[in-house]
Amino acid sequence: MRAFVTDHGGVDYAFARARAYGEEAKAALGPLASGPQKDLLAVSVEYVINRLN
C-alpha cells in the first residue's frame, strides 16, 4: 500500500493539501490581536505541517 501511494503521488498530494490548509489557518488568524497567543498558533500550524511522522 505504501509503495502504491508513493508511486501515484499520494504523499505529495497530501503534503500540498496540508500546506494549503495551513496557509488558510494562518490567514484566519489575521483578525486576532498580535501577541504571543497568535504567534503560538501560527507556529503550531507550521509544526503540524512540517513534522516528519
PDB file as gemmi writes it, atoms N, CA and C in Angstrom:
CRYST1    1.000    1.000    1.000  90.00  90.00  90.00 P 1                      
ATOM      1  N   MET A   1       0.834  -1.172   0.000  1.00  0.00           N  
ATOM      2  CA  MET A   1       0.000   0.000   0.000  1.00  0.00           C  
ATOM      3  C   MET A   1       0.894   1.256   0.000  1.00  0.00           C  
ATOM      4  N   ARG A   2       1.928   1.230   0.817  1.00  0.00           N  
ATOM      5  CA  ARG A   2       2.808   2.401   0.896  1.00  0.00           C  
ATOM      6  C   ARG A   2       3.417   2.716  -0.469  1.00  0.00           C  
ATOM      7  N   ALA A   3       3.902   1.684  -1.160  1.00  0.00           N  
ATOM      8  CA  ALA A   3       4.517   1.891  -2.471  1.00  0.00           C  
ATOM      9  C   ALA A   3       3.493   2.439  -3.464  1.00  0.00           C  
ATOM     10  N   PHE A   4       2.272   1.929  -3.426  1.00  0.00           N  
ATOM     11  CA  PHE A   4       1.233   2.401  -4.330  1.00  0.00           C  
ATOM     12  C   PHE A   4       0.961   3.881  -4.117  1.00  0.00           C  
ATOM     13  N   VAL A   5       0.806   4.266  -2.868  1.00  0.00           N  
ATOM     14  CA  VAL A   5       0.519   5.672  -2.555  1.00  0.00           C  
ATOM     15  C   VAL A   5       1.675   6.559  -2.994  1.00  0.00           C  
ATOM     16  N   THR A   6       2.891   6.138  -2.697  1.00  0.00           N  
ATOM     17  CA  THR A   6       4.067   6.922  -3.077  1.00  0.00           C  
ATOM     18  C   THR A   6       4.210   7.005  -4.589  1.00  0.00           C  
ATOM     19  N   ASP A   7       4.062   5.875  -5.267  1.00  0.00           N  
ATOM     20  CA  ASP A   7       4.227   5.835  -6.720  1.00  0.00           C  
ATOM     21  C   ASP A   7       3.185   6.673  -7.462  1.00  0.00           C  
ATOM     22  N   HIS A   8       2.041   6.849  -6.872  1.00  0.00           N  
ATOM     23  CA  HIS A   8       0.966   7.586  -7.530  1.00  0.00           C  
ATOM     24  C   HIS A   8       0.796   9.018  -7.008  1.00  0.00           C  
ATOM     25  N   GLY A   9       1.804   9.501  -6.299  1.00  0.00           N  
ATOM     26  CA  GLY A   9       1.813  10.901  -5.887  1.00  0.00           C  
ATOM     27  C   GLY A   9       0.947  11.227  -4.682  1.00  0.00           C  
ATOM     28  N   GLY A  10       0.510  10.225  -3.961  1.00  0.00           N  
ATOM     29  CA  GLY A  10      -0.366  10.466  -2.819  1.00  0.00           C  
ATOM     30  C   GLY A  10       0.292  11.265  -1.708  1.00  0.00           C  
ATOM     31  N   VAL A  11       1.560  10.985  -1.452  1.00  0.00           N  
ATOM     32  CA  VAL A  11       2.268  11.695  -0.383  1.00  0.00           C  
ATOM     33  C   VAL A  11       2.427  13.165  -0.751  1.00  0.00           C  
ATOM     34  N   ASP A  12       2.831  13.416  -1.975  1.00  0.00           N  
ATOM     35  CA  ASP A  12       2.999  14.804  -2.424  1.00  0.00           C  
ATOM     36  C   ASP A  12       1.665  15.550  -2.411  1.00  0.00           C  
ATOM     37  N   TYR A  13       0.626  14.858  -2.839  1.00  0.00           N  
ATOM     38  CA  TYR A  13      -0.707  15.470  -2.843  1.00  0.00           C  
ATOM     39  C   TYR A  13      -1.138  15.821  -1.420  1.00  0.00           C  
ATOM     40  N   ALA A  14      -0.959  14.883  -0.505  1.00  0.00           N  
ATOM     41  CA  ALA A  14      -1.364  15.112   0.881  1.00  0.00           C  
ATOM     42  C   ALA A  14      -0.577  16.268   1.494  1.00  0.00           C  
ATOM     43  N   PHE A  15       0.715  16.341   1.194  1.00  0.00           N  
ATOM     44  CA  PHE A  15       1.525  17.439   1.726  1.00  0.00           C  
ATOM     45  C   PHE A  15       1.054  18.779   1.165  1.00  0.00           C  
ATOM     46  N   ALA A  16       0.754  18.811  -0.126  1.00  0.00           N  
ATOM     47  CA  ALA A  16       0.277  20.053  -0.742  1.00  0.00           C  
ATOM     48  C   ALA A  16      -1.053  20.490  -0.131  1.00  0.00           C  
ATOM     49  N   ARG A  17      -1.947  19.551   0.116  1.00  0.00           N  
ATOM     50  CA  ARG A  17      -3.238  19.879   0.729  1.00  0.00           C  
ATOM     51  C   ARG A  17      -3.018  20.392   2.157  1.00  0.00           C  
ATOM     52  N   ALA A  18      -2.131  19.731   2.894  1.00  0.00           N  
ATOM     53  CA  ALA A  18      -1.853  20.164   4.264  1.00  0.00           C  
ATOM     54  C   ALA A  18      -1.279  21.574   4.269  1.00  0.00           C  
ATOM     55  N   ARG A  19      -0.387  21.857   3.342  1.00  0.00           N  
ATOM     56  CA  ARG A  19       0.210  23.194   3.244  1.00  0.00           C  
ATOM     57  C   ARG A  19      -0.881  24.223   2.940  1.00  0.00           C  
ATOM     58  N   ALA A  20      -1.792  23.896   2.025  1.00  0.00           N  
ATOM     59  CA  ALA A  20      -2.868  24.826   1.669  1.00  0.00           C  
ATOM     60  C   ALA A  20      -3.781  25.084   2.869  1.00  0.00           C  
ATOM     61  N   TYR A  21      -4.152  24.024   3.574  1.00  0.00           N  
ATOM     62  CA  TYR A  21      -4.992  24.200   4.772  1.00  0.00           C  
ATOM     63  C   TYR A  21      -4.252  25.001   5.844  1.00  0.00           C  
ATOM     64  N   GLY A  22      -2.947  24.770   5.960  1.00  0.00           N  
ATOM     65  CA  GLY A  22      -2.157  25.526   6.924  1.00  0.00           C  
ATOM     66  C   GLY A  22      -2.118  27.005   6.607  1.00  0.00           C  
ATOM     67  N   GLU A  23      -1.980  27.316   5.326  1.00  0.00           N  
ATOM     68  CA  GLU A  23      -1.978  28.726   4.916  1.00  0.00           C  
ATOM     69  C   GLU A  23      -3.338  29.361   5.191  1.00  0.00           C  
ATOM     70  N   GLU A  24      -4.404  28.611   4.961  1.00  0.00           N  
ATOM     71  CA  GLU A  24      -5.744  29.126   5.276  1.00  0.00           C  
ATOM     72  C   GLU A  24      -5.888  29.373   6.777  1.00  0.00           C  
ATOM     73  N   ALA A  25      -5.364  28.459   7.563  1.00  0.00           N  
ATOM     74  CA  ALA A  25      -5.455  28.597   9.019  1.00  0.00           C  
ATOM     75  C   ALA A  25      -4.696  29.837   9.489  1.00  0.00           C  
ATOM     76  N   LYS A  26      -3.503  30.035   8.947  1.00  0.00           N  
ATOM     77  CA  LYS A  26      -2.733  31.215   9.343  1.00  0.00           C  
ATOM     78  C   LYS A  26      -3.405  32.497   8.885  1.00  0.00           C  
ATOM     79  N   ALA A  27      -4.024  32.480   7.706  1.00  0.00           N  
ATOM     80  CA  ALA A  27      -4.744  33.659   7.228  1.00  0.00           C  
ATOM     81  C   ALA A  27      -5.932  33.970   8.135  1.00  0.00           C  
ATOM     82  N   ALA A  28      -6.557  32.935   8.665  1.00  0.00           N  
ATOM     83  CA  ALA A  28      -7.701  33.130   9.560  1.00  0.00           C  
ATOM     84  C   ALA A  28      -7.289  33.777  10.875  1.00  0.00           C  
ATOM     85  N   LEU A  29      -6.002  33.731  11.189  1.00  0.00           N  
ATOM     86  CA  LEU A  29      -5.514  34.375  12.412  1.00  0.00           C  
ATOM     87  C   LEU A  29      -5.391  35.886  12.250  1.00  0.00           C  
ATOM     88  N   GLY A  30      -5.493  36.378  11.023  1.00  0.00           N  
ATOM     89  CA  GLY A  30      -5.310  37.797  10.737  1.00  0.00           C  
ATOM     90  C   GLY A  30      -6.079  38.744  11.640  1.00  0.00           C  
ATOM     91  N   PRO A  31      -7.366  38.519  11.863  1.00  0.00           N  
ATOM     92  CA  PRO A  31      -8.137  39.461  12.682  1.00  0.00           C  
ATOM     93  C   PRO A  31      -7.783  39.451  14.170  1.00  0.00           C  
ATOM     94  N   LEU A  32      -7.078  38.430  14.619  1.00  0.00           N  
ATOM     95  CA  LEU A  32      -6.739  38.367  16.046  1.00  0.00           C  
ATOM     96  C   LEU A  32      -5.695  39.417  16.400  1.00  0.00           C  
ATOM     97  N   ALA A  33      -5.754  39.875  17.626  1.00  0.00           N  
ATOM     98  CA  ALA A  33      -4.769  40.840  18.106  1.00  0.00           C  
ATOM     99  C   ALA A  33      -3.383  40.191  18.146  1.00  0.00           C  
ATOM    100  N   SER A  34      -2.367  40.962  17.784  1.00  0.00           N  
ATOM    101  CA  SER A  34      -1.000  40.454  17.843  1.00  0.00           C  
ATOM    102  C   SER A  34      -0.630  40.146  19.274  1.00  0.00           C  
ATOM    103  N   GLY A  35       0.175  39.121  19.422  1.00  0.00           N  
ATOM    104  CA  GLY A  35       0.620  38.748  20.755  1.00  0.00           C  
ATOM    105  C   GLY A  35       1.142  37.324  20.760  1.00  0.00           C  
ATOM    106  N   PRO A  36       1.599  36.882  21.911  1.00  0.00           N  
ATOM    107  CA  PRO A  36       2.209  35.555  21.985  1.00  0.00           C  
ATOM    108  C   PRO A  36       1.236  34.419  21.649  1.00  0.00           C  
ATOM    109  N   GLN A  37      -0.037  34.588  21.967  1.00  0.00           N  
ATOM    110  CA  GLN A  37      -1.011  33.536  21.659  1.00  0.00           C  
ATOM    111  C   GLN A  37      -1.158  33.358  20.147  1.00  0.00           C  
ATOM    112  N   LYS A  38      -1.257  34.464  19.440  1.00  0.00           N  
ATOM    113  CA  LYS A  38      -1.379  34.412  17.981  1.00  0.00           C  
ATOM    114  C   LYS A  38      -0.117  33.807  17.373  1.00  0.00           C  
ATOM    115  N   ASP A  39       1.031  34.222  17.874  1.00  0.00           N  
ATOM    116  CA  ASP A  39       2.293  33.683  17.370  1.00  0.00           C  
ATOM    117  C   ASP A  39       2.386  32.181  17.619  1.00  0.00           C  
ATOM    118  N   LEU A  40       1.953  31.731  18.781  1.00  0.00           N  
ATOM    119  CA  LEU A  40       1.991  30.316  19.108  1.00  0.00           C  
ATOM    120  C   LEU A  40       1.077  29.510  18.186  1.00  0.00           C  
ATOM    121  N   LEU A  41      -0.077  30.040  17.871  1.00  0.00           N  
ATOM    122  CA  LEU A  41      -0.976  29.355  16.946  1.00  0.00           C  
ATOM    123  C   LEU A  41      -0.339  29.217  15.559  1.00  0.00           C  
ATOM    124  N   ALA A  42       0.299  30.265  15.081  1.00  0.00           N  
ATOM    125  CA  ALA A  42       0.955  30.221  13.770  1.00  0.00           C  
ATOM    126  C   ALA A  42       2.106  29.214  13.780  1.00  0.00           C  
ATOM    127  N   VAL A  43       2.873  29.198  14.848  1.00  0.00           N  
ATOM    128  CA  VAL A  43       3.981  28.240  14.962  1.00  0.00           C  
ATOM    129  C   VAL A  43       3.435  26.818  15.040  1.00  0.00           C  
ATOM    130  N   SER A  44       2.315  26.646  15.701  1.00  0.00           N  
ATOM    131  CA  SER A  44       1.697  25.318  15.805  1.00  0.00           C  
ATOM    132  C   SER A  44       1.295  24.792  14.432  1.00  0.00           C  
ATOM    133  N   VAL A  45       0.771  25.660  13.603  1.00  0.00           N  
ATOM    134  CA  VAL A  45       0.402  25.259  12.243  1.00  0.00           C  
ATOM    135  C   VAL A  45       1.641  24.764  11.504  1.00  0.00           C  
ATOM    136  N   GLU A  46       2.723  25.510  11.576  1.00  0.00           N  
ATOM    137  CA  GLU A  46       3.955  25.111  10.892  1.00  0.00           C  
ATOM    138  C   GLU A  46       4.489  23.795  11.440  1.00  0.00           C  
ATOM    139  N   TYR A  47       4.418  23.624  12.750  1.00  0.00           N  
ATOM    140  CA  TYR A  47       4.900  22.382  13.354  1.00  0.00           C  
ATOM    141  C   TYR A  47       4.126  21.180  12.823  1.00  0.00           C  
ATOM    142  N   VAL A  48       2.821  21.291  12.804  1.00  0.00           N  
ATOM    143  CA  VAL A  48       1.989  20.169  12.361  1.00  0.00           C  
ATOM    144  C   VAL A  48       2.275  19.832  10.905  1.00  0.00           C  
ATOM    145  N   ILE A  49       2.436  20.830  10.066  1.00  0.00           N  
ATOM    146  CA  ILE A  49       2.690  20.586   8.647  1.00  0.00           C  
ATOM    147  C   ILE A  49       4.082  20.010   8.412  1.00  0.00           C  
ATOM    148  N   ASN A  50       5.062  20.472   9.154  1.00  0.00           N  
ATOM    149  CA  ASN A  50       6.445  20.103   8.882  1.00  0.00           C  
ATOM    150  C   ASN A  50       6.976  18.936   9.693  1.00  0.00           C  
ATOM    151  N   ARG A  51       6.177  18.394  10.604  1.00  0.00           N  
ATOM    152  CA  ARG A  51       6.671  17.255  11.393  1.00  0.00           C  
ATOM    153  C   ARG A  51       6.930  16.075  10.472  1.00  0.00           C  
ATOM    154  N   LEU A  52       7.833  15.223  10.861  1.00  0.00           N  
ATOM    155  CA  LEU A  52       8.254  14.125   9.994  1.00  0.00           C  
ATOM    156  C   LEU A  52       7.354  12.898  10.081  1.00  0.00           C  
ATOM    157  N   ASN A  53       6.709  12.682  11.205  1.00  0.00           N  
ATOM    158  CA  ASN A  53       5.857  11.489  11.367  1.00  0.00           C  
ATOM    159  C   ASN A  53       4.454  11.886  11.702  1.00  0.00           C  
TER     160      ASN A  53                                                      
END                                                                             
